[in-house]
Amino acid sequence: MPIDQLHQSRKLTDTEQADLIRRALTAWHSAGDAVPPEAAREPVAGRTATKAQKAPDDGTEPHLLHFVVVHAGLHILAVYRVRQVNEYFMLRRMVRPPKDLVRLKG
């Protein structure tokens, strides 16, 4: 039984992306995680990634999944899934990020 989608998926604005990256970096720093030694020379930064789910059979557009990736150079330190609750965005740290997120670098 499919779950009804409460909110239409859409692309994030630049302001929303900047706010989500700031919040993800704050969450990563407050968790006390350390940068691996091989990435210690690179600055810790964040970026957003968008991935489309498989298109449904009813002809509607696929639902967009948004992620915030905290990285140091090429090393991914943490991945946060963005979920919209009413008009606000919530971040949840993923234990096992999607495999193809590395290809979404950029």
N, CA and C atoms as an extended XYZ file, in Angstrom:
318
Properties=species:S:1:pos:R:3:atomname:S:1:resname:S:1:resid:I:1 pbc="F F F"
N         0.835       -1.167        0.000 N   MET     1
C         0.000        0.000        0.000 CA  MET     1
C         0.890        1.244        0.000 C   MET     1
N         0.778        2.103       -1.012 N   PRO     2
C         1.642        3.287       -1.081 CA  PRO     2
C         1.236        4.334       -0.049 C   PRO     2
N         2.227        5.068        0.415 N   ILE     3
C         1.991        6.161        1.353 CA  ILE     3
C         1.681        7.416        0.548 C   ILE     3
N         0.625        8.109        0.936 N   ASP     4
C         0.266        9.341        0.232 CA  ASP     4
C         1.329       10.398        0.459 C   ASP     4
N         1.675       11.089       -0.615 N   GLN     5
C         2.674       12.147       -0.523 CA  GLN     5
C         1.977       13.429       -0.082 C   GLN     5
N         2.418       13.980        1.049 N   LEU     6
C         1.778       15.171        1.584 CA  LEU     6
C         2.267       16.447        0.917 C   LEU     6
N         3.516       16.477        0.515 N   HIS     7
C         4.108       17.682       -0.060 CA  HIS     7
C         4.671       17.362       -1.436 C   HIS     7
N         4.490       18.290       -2.344 N   GLN     8
C         5.076       18.129       -3.665 CA  GLN     8
C         6.581       18.292       -3.574 C   GLN     8
N         7.309       17.427       -4.259 N   SER     9
C         8.762       17.573       -4.259 CA  SER     9
C         9.141       18.686       -5.227 C   SER     9
N        10.136       19.444       -4.845 N   ARG    10
C        10.592       20.562       -5.668 CA  ARG    10
C        12.073       20.756       -5.429 C   ARG    10
N        12.686       21.536       -6.292 N   LYS    11
C        14.094       21.867       -6.104 CA  LYS    11
C        14.222       22.879       -4.973 C   LYS    11
N        15.342       22.795       -4.267 N   LEU    12
C        15.601       23.719       -3.169 CA  LEU    12
C        16.128       25.042       -3.710 C   LEU    12
N        15.747       26.135       -3.075 N   THR    13
C        16.277       27.437       -3.465 CA  THR    13
C        17.693       27.584       -2.911 C   THR    13
N        18.413       28.585       -3.395 N   ASP    14
C        19.785       28.826       -2.926 CA  ASP    14
C        19.815       29.152       -1.433 C   ASP    14
N        18.832       29.904       -0.965 N   THR    15
C        18.765       30.248        0.457 CA  THR    15
C        18.525       29.004        1.305 C   THR    15
N        17.622       28.137        0.850 N   GLU    16
C        17.350       26.892        1.582 CA  GLU    16
C        18.576       25.988        1.590 C   GLU    16
N        19.273       25.907        0.460 N   GLN    17
C        20.486       25.089        0.398 CA  GLN    17
C        21.544       25.604        1.368 C   GLN    17
N        21.756       26.913        1.397 N   ALA    18
C        22.756       27.491        2.303 CA  ALA    18
C        22.391       27.227        3.760 C   ALA    18
N        21.114       27.350        4.097 N   ASP    19
C        20.674       27.098        5.471 CA  ASP    19
C        20.854       25.626        5.843 C   ASP    19
N        20.527       24.709        4.936 N   LEU    20
C        20.676       23.278        5.220 CA  LEU    20
C        22.143       22.889        5.365 C   LEU    20
N        23.010       23.453        4.538 N   ILE    21
C        24.447       23.166        4.648 CA  ILE    21
C        24.978       23.685        5.981 C   ILE    21
N        24.572       24.890        6.372 N   ARG    22
C        24.995       25.453        7.657 CA  ARG    22
C        24.534       24.567        8.806 C   ARG    22
N        23.287       24.121        8.766 N   ARG    23
C        22.755       23.269        9.835 CA  ARG    23
C        23.444       21.910        9.871 C   ARG    23
N        23.757       21.335        8.706 N   ALA    24
C        24.439       20.036        8.665 CA  ALA    24
C        25.860       20.148        9.208 C   ALA    24
N        26.570       21.215        8.854 N   LEU    25
C        27.925       21.406        9.380 CA  LEU    25
C        27.897       21.603       10.897 C   LEU    25
N        26.909       22.336       11.391 N   THR    26
C        26.765       22.524       12.836 CA  THR    26
C        26.481       21.198       13.526 C   THR    26
N        25.609       20.390       12.946 N   ALA    27
C        25.287       19.081       13.531 CA  ALA    27
C        26.503       18.171       13.523 C   ALA    27
N        27.276       18.193       12.442 N   TRP    28
C        28.460       17.332       12.361 CA  TRP    28
C        29.499       17.752       13.402 C   TRP    28
N        29.738       19.066       13.532 N   HIS    29
C        30.712       19.547       14.516 CA  HIS    29
C        30.249       19.267       15.945 C   HIS    29
N        28.954       19.420       16.216 N   SER    30
C        28.465       19.190       17.577 CA  SER    30
C        28.446       17.707       17.938 C   SER    30
N        28.444       16.819       16.934 N   ALA    31
C        28.500       15.377       17.202 CA  ALA    31
C        29.890       14.958       17.660 C   ALA    31
N        30.888       15.792       17.415 N   GLY    32
C        32.245       15.502       17.875 CA  GLY    32
C        32.996       14.528       16.996 C   GLY    32
N        32.558       14.359       15.762 N   ASP    33
C        33.260       13.455       14.852 CA  ASP    33
C        34.590       14.063       14.428 C   ASP    33
N        35.555       13.207       14.199 N   ALA    34
C        36.896       13.658       13.812 CA  ALA    34
C        37.098       13.451       12.315 C   ALA    34
N        37.937       14.285       11.750 N   VAL    35
C        38.308       14.147       10.346 CA  VAL    35
C        39.362       13.056       10.250 C   VAL    35
N        39.223       12.111        9.299 N   PRO    36
C        40.259       11.089        9.159 CA  PRO    36
C        41.610       11.715        8.820 C   PRO    36
N        42.711       11.086        9.240 N   PRO    37
C        44.043       11.679        9.022 CA  PRO    37
C        44.354       11.959        7.558 C   PRO    37
N        43.873       11.119        6.654 N   GLU    38
C        44.184       11.341        5.237 CA  GLU    38
C        43.454       12.555        4.669 C   GLU    38
N        42.417       13.046        5.355 N   ALA    39
C        41.678       14.217        4.886 CA  ALA    39
C        41.909       15.433        5.773 C   ALA    39
N        42.870       15.359        6.683 N   ALA    40
C        43.068       16.427        7.670 CA  ALA    40
C        43.503       17.743        7.033 C   ALA    40
N        44.143       17.693        5.881 N   ARG    41
C        44.617       18.932        5.241 CA  ARG    41
C        43.520       19.637        4.455 C   ARG    41
N        42.434       18.937        4.186 N   GLU    42
C        41.339       19.520        3.405 CA  GLU    42
C        40.348       20.219        4.338 C   GLU    42
N        39.760       21.331        3.910 N   PRO    43
C        38.751       21.981        4.753 CA  PRO    43
C        37.445       21.179        4.741 C   PRO    43
N        36.755       21.177        5.860 N   VAL    44
C        35.455       20.509        5.945 CA  VAL    44
C        34.424       21.433        5.319 C   VAL    44
N        33.643       20.904        4.392 N   ALA    45
C        32.654       21.697        3.673 CA  ALA    45
C        31.388       20.869        3.505 C   ALA    45
N        30.354       21.505        3.000 N   GLY    46
C        29.094       20.817        2.755 CA  GLY    46
C        28.595       21.123        1.362 C   GLY    46
N        27.774       20.240        0.853 N   ARG    47
C        27.145       20.440       -0.456 CA  ARG    47
C        25.810       19.729       -0.445 C   ARG    47
N        24.926       20.117       -1.332 N   THR    48
C        23.642       19.441       -1.444 CA  THR    48
C        23.662       18.527       -2.654 C   THR    48
N        22.870       17.486       -2.585 N   ALA    49
C        22.722       16.552       -3.697 CA  ALA    49
C        21.243       16.208       -3.811 C   ALA    49
N        20.768       16.074       -5.026 N   THR    50
C        19.377       15.721       -5.280 CA  THR    50
C        19.343       14.455       -6.108 C   THR    50
N        18.473       13.550       -5.713 N   LYS    51
C        18.349       12.270       -6.397 CA  LYS    51
C        16.866       12.014       -6.635 C   LYS    51
N        16.497       11.609       -7.830 N   ALA    52
C        15.100       11.304       -8.140 CA  ALA    52
C        14.819        9.837       -7.847 C   ALA    52
N        13.690        9.600       -7.174 N   GLN    53
C        13.271        8.226       -6.956 CA  GLN    53
C        12.764        7.654       -8.270 C   GLN    53
N        12.547        6.363       -8.289 N   LYS    54
C        12.008        5.708       -9.478 CA  LYS    54
C        10.639        6.308       -9.802 C   LYS    54
N        10.419        6.600      -11.081 N   ALA    55
C         9.168        7.222      -11.503 CA  ALA    55
C         8.004        6.253      -11.297 C   ALA    55
N         6.883        6.735      -10.742 N   PRO    56
C         5.726        5.860      -10.563 CA  PRO    56
C         5.080        5.518      -11.898 C   PRO    56
N         4.287        4.461      -11.896 N   ASP    57
C         3.652        3.990      -13.135 CA  ASP    57
C         2.473        4.850      -13.567 C   ASP    57
N         1.990        5.727      -12.697 N   ASP    58
C         0.805        6.513      -13.039 CA  ASP    58
C         1.117        7.745      -13.885 C   ASP    58
N         2.363        7.920      -14.298 N   GLY    59
C         2.731        9.013      -15.189 CA  GLY    59
C         3.092       10.307      -14.494 C   GLY    59
N         3.074       10.344      -13.175 N   THR    60
C         3.453       11.564      -12.467 CA  THR    60
C         4.971       11.660      -12.383 C   THR    60
N         5.438       12.843      -12.019 N   GLU    61
C         6.884       13.053      -11.914 CA  GLU    61
C         7.447       12.290      -10.721 C   GLU    61
N         8.699       11.849      -10.818 N   PRO    62
C         9.302       11.147       -9.675 CA  PRO    62
C         9.533       12.098       -8.504 C   PRO    62
N         9.501       11.550       -7.308 N   HIS    63
C         9.720       12.320       -6.086 CA  HIS    63
C        11.214       12.590       -5.937 C   HIS    63
N        11.585       13.822       -5.603 N   LEU    64
C        12.990       14.187       -5.435 CA  LEU    64
C        13.431       13.960       -3.997 C   LEU    64
N        14.588       13.342       -3.828 N   LEU    65
C        15.199       13.157       -2.521 CA  LEU    65
C        16.364       14.130       -2.411 C   LEU    65
N        16.446       14.851       -1.306 N   HIS    66
C        17.508       15.826       -1.100 CA  HIS    66
C        18.426       15.348        0.015 C   HIS    66
N        19.723       15.557       -0.165 N   PHE    67
C        20.734       15.168        0.806 CA  PHE    67
C        21.687       16.333        1.019 C   PHE    67
N        22.296       16.382        2.197 N   VAL    68
C        23.404       17.294        2.463 CA  VAL    68
C        24.598       16.418        2.800 C   VAL    68
N        25.690       16.600        2.063 N   VAL    69
C        26.897       15.795        2.235 CA  VAL    69
C        27.963       16.668        2.882 C   VAL    69
N        28.469       16.225        4.030 N   VAL    70
C        29.584       16.900        4.700 CA  VAL    70
C        30.838       16.152        4.288 C   VAL    70
N        31.794       16.873        3.704 N   HIS    71
C        32.978       16.207        3.164 CA  HIS    71
C        34.228       17.029        3.440 C   HIS    71
N        35.354       16.342        3.387 N   ALA    72
C        36.671       16.984        3.452 CA  ALA    72
C        37.415       16.502        2.223 C   ALA    72
N        37.488       17.349        1.221 N   GLY    73
C        38.086       16.927       -0.044 CA  GLY    73
C        37.208       15.869       -0.695 C   GLY    73
N        37.788       14.702       -0.965 N   LEU    74
C        37.035       13.602       -1.568 CA  LEU    74
C        36.466       12.641       -0.534 C   LEU    74
N        36.723       12.867        0.741 N   HIS    75
C        36.280       11.966        1.800 CA  HIS    75
C        34.920       12.420        2.332 C   HIS    75
N        33.917       11.550        2.230 N   ILE    76
C        32.593       11.854        2.754 CA  ILE    76
C        32.597       11.563        4.249 C   ILE    76
N        32.293       12.579        5.054 N   LEU    77
C        32.308       12.452        6.510 CA  LEU    77
C        30.932       12.109        7.070 C   LEU    77
N        29.880       12.672        6.489 N   ALA    78
C        28.519       12.405        6.949 CA  ALA    78
C        27.547       12.764        5.835 C   ALA    78
N        26.403       12.087        5.834 N   VAL    79
C        25.336       12.383        4.880 CA  VAL    79
C        24.052       12.574        5.678 C   VAL    79
N        23.359       13.666        5.398 N   TYR    80
C        22.096       13.969        6.060 CA  TYR    80
C        20.986       13.972        5.020 C   TYR    80
N        19.879       13.310        5.331 N   ARG    81
C        18.704       13.271        4.465 CA  ARG    81
C        17.825       14.453        4.841 C   ARG    81
N        17.337       15.178        3.845 N   VAL    82
C        16.473       16.335        4.067 CA  VAL    82
C        15.026       15.888        3.881 C   VAL    82
N        14.204       16.180        4.873 N   ARG    83
C        12.790       15.838        4.777 CA  ARG    83
C        11.976       17.077        5.104 C   ARG    83
N        10.931       17.310        4.321 N   GLN    84
C        10.092       18.479        4.556 CA  GLN    84
C         8.943       18.099        5.482 C   GLN    84
N         8.820       18.843        6.579 N   VAL    85
C         7.717       18.677        7.520 CA  VAL    85
C         6.978       20.007        7.553 C   VAL    85
N         5.758       20.006        7.028 N   ASN    86
C         4.988       21.229        6.825 CA  ASN    86
C         5.821       22.181        5.976 C   ASN    86
N         6.141       23.387        6.463 N   GLU    87
C         6.965       24.291        5.645 CA  GLU    87
C         8.420       24.297        6.076 C   GLU    87
N         8.787       23.432        7.036 N   TYR    88
C        10.152       23.383        7.551 CA  TYR    88
C        10.901       22.172        7.006 C   TYR    88
N        12.231       22.243        7.045 N   PHE    89
C        13.062       21.127        6.611 CA  PHE    89
C        13.738       20.500        7.822 C   PHE    89
N        13.786       19.183        7.831 N   MET    90
C        14.399       18.437        8.922 CA  MET    90
C        15.575       17.649        8.365 C   MET    90
N        16.676       17.585        9.118 N   LEU    91
C        17.850       16.806        8.732 CA  LEU    91
C        17.921       15.546        9.585 C   LEU    91
N        18.253       14.445        8.949 N   ARG    92
C        18.467       13.197        9.679 CA  ARG    92
C        19.730       12.552        9.136 C   ARG    92
N        20.642       12.223       10.047 N   ARG    93
C        21.908       11.624        9.628 CA  ARG    93
C        21.678       10.190        9.177 C   ARG    93
N        22.267        9.849        8.049 N   MET    94
C        22.113        8.507        7.503 CA  MET    94
C        23.269        7.633        7.971 C   MET    94
N        22.942        6.421        8.391 N   VAL    95
C        23.962        5.468        8.804 CA  VAL    95
C        24.653        4.896        7.572 C   VAL    95
N        23.862        4.619        6.547 N   ARG    96
C        24.394        4.032        5.322 CA  ARG    96
C        23.913        4.884        4.145 C   ARG    96
N        24.733        5.802        3.649 N   PRO    97
C        24.294        6.675        2.556 CA  PRO    97
C        24.156        5.899        1.247 C   PRO    97
N        23.382        6.426        0.295 N   PRO    98
C        23.242        5.770       -1.004 CA  PRO    98
C        24.589        5.621       -1.703 C   PRO    98
N        24.757        4.513       -2.407 N   LYS    99
C        26.034        4.232       -3.070 CA  LYS    99
C        26.357        5.250       -4.157 C   LYS    99
N        25.342        5.715       -4.858 N   ASP   100
C        25.600        6.611       -5.983 CA  ASP   100
C        25.763        8.071       -5.567 C   ASP   100
N        25.829        8.362       -4.277 N   LEU   101
C        26.054        9.741       -3.852 CA  LEU   101
C        27.439       10.238       -4.220 C   LEU   101
N        28.390        9.341       -4.346 N   VAL   102
C        29.745        9.742       -4.739 CA  VAL   102
C        29.711       10.318       -6.148 C   VAL   102
N        28.873        9.762       -7.014 N   ARG   103
C        28.767       10.275       -8.379 CA  ARG   103
C        28.077       11.628       -8.423 C   ARG   103
N        27.351       11.982       -7.374 N   LEU   104
C        26.653       13.259       -7.339 CA  LEU   104
C        27.545       14.395       -6.876 C   LEU   104
N        28.840       14.137       -6.729 N   LYS   105
C        29.791       15.157       -6.262 CA  LYS   105
C        29.794       16.315       -7.246 C   LYS   105
N        29.704       17.499       -6.730 N   GLY   106
C        29.799       18.638       -7.614 CA  GLY   106
C        28.945       19.793       -7.234 C   GLY   106
